[in-house]
Structure formats: C-alpha cells, structure tokens
Amino acid sequence: MILMALLVLLLLLVLSVPVAATLIALGLFLDEFFSPFPLVRALGDVLWSASDSFLLIAIPLFILLGEILVRTGIAKGTYRALESWLSWLPGGLLHANIGTATLFSATSGSSVATAATIGTVAIPQGKEMKYDQRLFTGSIAAGGTLGIMIPPSINLIVYGFLTETSIPRLFAAGLLPGLLLALLFILGTALICLWRPSLGGPSRRHSWRERFSGLRHLVPVLLLFGVVVGSIYAGWATPTEAASLGVIGALLIAVAMRKLSLAIIVEALDGTMRTTGMIMLIIIASYFLNFVLASAGITRELRTFLETAGLGPYATLLMVIALYIVLGFFIETLSLMVITIPIVAPIMIGLGFDPVWFGILLILLIEMALITPPVGLNLYVVQGVRQGGSFNDVMVGAIPYVGIMLLMAVVLVLFPAVALYLPGVLN
C-alpha cells in the first residue's frame, strides 16, 4: 500500500500535476482501493474542517505584510543600509545578501518572498561589480531560507496547526537558531572567500557617516518586527491578530514614507491572493490525504514499524532526518510538511522529543530542501530574478550553504537549549 502510494505520488509530480490536485487524486486513489470506508462522501466535511481554523487567517496576513514591503521599496533601503556595515568583510556584498535576508525574514514569514526581494535588489549590483555568480546567487537563495525560521514564519504556523503546538513558543524557539544560522552563513562565506578570493568580490568600505545615516532605513523593519513579534510575546495578541497589526503598521509606514499608491495596493493584494490560494489548497488537500492514510491504516502501520523496529530514540531521529533530506530533493517543502508531519511528529514526540524542539529541527530540514535540486524552490526563484545565465550556477553556489545547514542540524541535536532557551524564559 505504501509503495503504491509513493509510486502514484511520484508519477503525478513527474507529470507536473499541481501539488494540491496531486494530493487530492492520491487520496481518492487510496480511498478507492485500500480504505474500508467510502470517504469520498465525507470529502466536503473533511475539507471544510481543514480550512475552518482562525489560526490560518495569519497566513494571508503575513504574506500581505511581505508584499507591501516588497512593492513599496522598503527592502531596497534595508539592503543599502546593511551593505554599508557588512561589505568590508571578505566576500563584500555576499554578506549584505545574508544580512538583509535575515532582517527581512523578521517581517515577511516567507522564504520565497525573501529570496525574490533580495534577488531583485542585489543581483544587478552583483553583476555590475562582476561578482562570481555562483556563490553570489547561492547566498541569496540560502539567505532566503531564513524566512521560514526567524519569526514570524508561515511554516511554523503550519507546523503548530498540524501538531497543536503553541505558536508563540515556536516563534520564540526559532529566533536564536535563525540568528545563529545567519551568523554561520556569514562566517562560512567569509572563510570560503578567504580560501578562494575569486568567488567573492571587492570589499567596500564606507565612512562612519554613511553607515550611521543609513540606519534610518532599518527603522521600518525593526518597528514592524517589534509590533508583530513583541505583541505575541507580551501576550497582547494572537499570531493572527499580530499579523493584522503588522499589515496596518506596514501601510502606515508606507504612507509616512509617501510610497503607497492604489496600484501598489492592488499588486500587493493580487500577489497575496495568488500565494495564499496555493498554500491553502495544499493544506486542505493534504488534510484529506492524511485522513485517508489514517483510515486505510498506513499511519498506524508506519508508527508500529518505527516503534517496534528496536531502534533507540536517536537512531530513529537519525532515520527521520535522512528521510527528510531525501524527500526534500523531490517534494515541494510545504507539501513535504503537511504530508509527513501528522505521521512523523506523534512518533518523535512519543519517543520523548520536545515538540517545539522537533519543530525547529524539522523547519531547518525544510529550509535545506528549499536549496536542493531538482525541486528547491528558492533556486528557481533566484534564477527567475536573474533573467539569464545558467541554472547550474545557482545550484553550485548553494552547495556550501547546504553543508552549513547540516552543521546547524548537528548543533540542534547536541545542544537542544539553542531552540528551547527562549521558550523556557517565556514560561
């Protein structure tokens, strides 16, 4: 049954069937041949219950927040400000790519939005200054992955929804690992450019006057981060309410900077609806698929196999990590989450792993899938922004950052307090 499900899934993905349609079709196939219940009659109820959560309203609101920042050009000012502080390091603008992605992640909640925004701002400058396009584009793709680790994060909301884990605790847990991963990206980039200076570019030095005058461009993003995340941690707002506050704050900032227009609002709403439609269809379809898997006994059999395999907790964890790395090559990240979490998370939590800690580790593995071919979404986003050049450049440039993410996974396993310290402080 499991083999048949995997074969049908891979076949539909290879045929380029949309992900949501693939999940629904697979659910109907398994229901027809393997489920003892006529679940198709309950399809409407299942799909409605999957989309009837107040928590999910946070997804379009966070997407809209990111769209407003992109369309109004606030991200460009952020990039220039951080470039003046970081471009003196070995690698020059590569560090501005990572630093801006880190700060932008604190408001967008989306890796795709982060990668697209930084790519639009940075790639023209990288070409003008004749940077090596491999590591330059790889740093943008990798920096974009921070959008789903540093709060607010749409993927953390999805994980919390699927596992009934506290969203504020997940947001708190993602902050330190996200910042540490960004620091490792910068350190790794500097070491690579010291080893092979040709992979970097000319270091740029700015006067202290330029640096301090540029700090004003960081204020809007930091204010929004304080409003969104601060209101959640203070207990004043739920994630959904905080997202709405962030949208209002972004609109007010855009008005104050005289960068808001009717055309920008329409473009932001259009982009939000497109992205939200994709995400929600995948979530709803996967909910139905997981319902079918449970009724057909696949979930129970997998859990029984892992529990009776005689493996210890950490051997099982290693197997799960390997599973996500392999699946990340072939399955889109959000689909990978919603398909596997209802099966894997209860097993890992039953083995004694903290659900918040496991969520952060899982998000790290999902981040890795964003920059591993052939389905690494951030690779295609950056290549699309480039509008030319070889796709191999982006793939090769992202490889060092995959290694850094594996190192970060080791750090999380050996030192769980990296993820659990801040949630513990909040208790």
C-alpha positions, -999 to 999 in steps of 0.1 A, spaced: 0 0 0 28 24 10 48 15 -22 17 21 -44 11 54 -27 47 66 -33 46 54 -70 14 73 -77 27 104 -59 59 105 -78 41 98 -111 18 127 -107 46 150 -96 67 140 -126 37 147 -149 37 183 -134 2 179 -120 -3 208 -95 6 197 -59 -29 202 -44 -45 182 -73 -19 155 -68 -27 151 -31 -65 150 -37 -60 125 -65 -38 103 -44 -63 104 -15 -91 94 -38 -70 66 -53 -61 52 -18 -97 56 -7 -110 36 -37 -86 7 -34 -74 5 2 -98 23 26 -127 3 41 -148 34 43 -164 54 14 -145 86 24 -154 105 -7 -188 111 8 -171 129 37 -148 149 14 -167 182 19 -168 179 57 -131 170 58 -120 199 35 -142 223 55 -128 213 88 -93 217 75 -99 253 65 -121 264 94 -93 275 117 -89 311 129 -51 305 131 -49 300 93 -60 336 87 -25 346 98 -11 331 66 -26 356 41 -19 385 65 18 377 68 20 373 31 3 407 26 28 422 50 57 409 30 41 421 -3 37 456 10 74 458 20 84 445 -14 61 467 -35 69 499 -16 107 495 -19 113 495 18 135 464 13 159 483 -10 167 508 17 173 480 41 198 464 17 218 496 12 220 502 49 233 467 57 256 468 28 274 498 43 280 478 75 289 444 62 306 447 28 340 453 43 341 415 52 358 390 28 330 384 3 317 420 2 281 421 -10 276 384 -2 272 394 35 248 421 26 227 395 9 226 373 40 222 402 65 193 418 46 176 384 42 179 379 80 163 413 87 136 409 60 128 374 74 117 390 106 87 405 88 79 385 57 74 350 71 81 336 36 113 322 21 101 328 -15 92 365 -8 126 370 10 146 354 -18 127 373 -45 131 406 -28 168 403 -20 175 389 -55 157 419 -72 178 444 -52 212 425 -51 216 408 -84 220 440 -105 247 452 -81 265 419 -82 266 419 -120 278 455 -121 306 448 -97 315 415 -115 309 391 -86 312 354 -92 276 345 -100 277 311 -84 284 320 -48 265 353 -51 232 337 -62 237 308 -38 240 333 -9 207 349 -19 189 315 -22 203 304 12 196 337 29 160 334 17 155 302 36 158 322 69 122 334 61 107 302 75 129 300 106 131 335 120 96 346 134 71 353 121 71 322 100 43 308 79 58 273 80 60 274 118 23 284 119 15 254 97 36 231 120 18 244 150 -16 240 134 -9 204 124 6 194 158 -14 216 181 18 232 194 19 267 208 27 292 180 43 318 204 66 291 218 75 280 183 82 316 173 104 321 204 122 288 197 130 298 161 147 332 169 181 320 183 186 292 158 176 315 129 201 342 140 228 315 147 223 300 112 226 335 97 258 340 116 271 306 103 262 317 68 283 349 72 312 331 88 312 303 62 310 328 33 340 347 48 361 316 51 352 305 15 362 339 2 395 339 22 402 305 7 391 314 -29 391 352 -32 378 350 -68 345 336 -55 338 368 -36 342 403 -49 357 436 -40 353 446 -4 337 480 0 344 505 28 321 532 38 326 562 61 310 561 96 288 590 85 274 569 56 268 539 79 250 558 106 230 579 82 218 546 66 205 532 99 172 551 93 164 526 66 164 498 92 138 515 114 107 504 95 116 467 95 126 468 132 94 486 141 73 460 123 93 432 140 87 448 174 49 452 167 44 417 153 66 395 175 65 418 205 27 418 207 28 380 206 54 375 233 38 401 255 6 382 254 -13 411 239 -22 394 206 -26 360 190 -5 353 159 -34 362 137 -41 395 155 -3 403 154 -3 397 117 -31 422 112 -13 447 133 18 442 111 -2 449 80 -16 481 95 19 491 106 33 484 71 6 505 55 11 534 79 49 533 73 44 533 36 20 563 38 45 582 61 73 575 35 50 585 7 54 552 -11 19 539 -10 -4 541 -41 -36 524 -53 -15 505 -79 8 492 -52 -22 481 -30 -37 462 -60 -4 445 -68 1 435 -32 -34 421 -28 -31 402 -61 2 386 -51 -12 378 -17 -43 360 -31 -22 340 -56 3 328 -29 -25 322 -3 -45 302 -28 -16 279 -35 -8 274 2 -43 268 14 -51 244 -14 -21 224 -5 -30 224 32 -66 214 26 -57 187 1 -30 172 24 -55 172 53 -78 150 32 -49 127 22 -38 123 58 -74 115 67 -74 87 41 -40 74 52 -52 71 88 -85 53 78 -66 30 55 -42 21 83 -10 34 67 -3 59 95 -8 31 121 14 7 103 42 32 99 40 41 135 40 5 145 70 -2 123 91 26 138 80 17 174 88 -20 171 120 -17 149 141 -18 181 157 15 173 165 39 201 152 75 201 183 90 185 186 62 159 150 69 149 158 106 148 187 100 125 164 79 102 138 107 102 165 133 93 177 111 65 142 107 53 135 144 52 168 151 34 160 125 7 123 136 3 134 172 1 151 165 -32 118 156 -48 88 171 -29 79 208 -25 86 220 10 50 229 22 37 196 7 65 177 24 55 192 58 18 186 55 22 151 42 47 139 68 41 158 100 9 141 110 27 108 107 62 116 120 56 142 147 35 119 170 62 92 168 90 116 177 70 132 205 61 97 218 99 89 219 104 118 243 115 146 220 101 181 228 75 191 201 88 226 200 124 215 195 115 189 169 95 216 150 126 238 148 148 209 136 121 200 110 120 236 98 158 235 94 155 204 72 127 220 53 150 251 48 176 227 33 150 213 8 145 249 -5 180 249 -20 185 213 -30 176 204 -67 156 194 -85 127 209 -66 145 235 -45 120 264 -48 145 292 -39 169 281 -66 142 287 -92 131 320 -76 167 334 -78 172 321 -113 139 337 -124 150 370 -109 184 367 -127 166 365 -161 196 348 -177 226 327 -170 230 290 -162 207 274 -136 238 253 -126 254 285 -112 227 288 -86 227 251 -77 265 250 -73 266 282 -53 240 269 -28 260 237 -20 282 253 7 251 265 25 236 231 25 267 219 44 263 248 69 227 237 74 238 202 82 262 216 107 234 236 123 213 204 125 241 187 144 242 218 168 205 215 174 207 178 182 237 182 205 225 214 222 187 214 223 189 245 245 196 266 214 160 262 205 144 257 239 161 285 259 137 314 249 105 293 252 117 284 287 121 321 295 85 328 283 70 302 307 
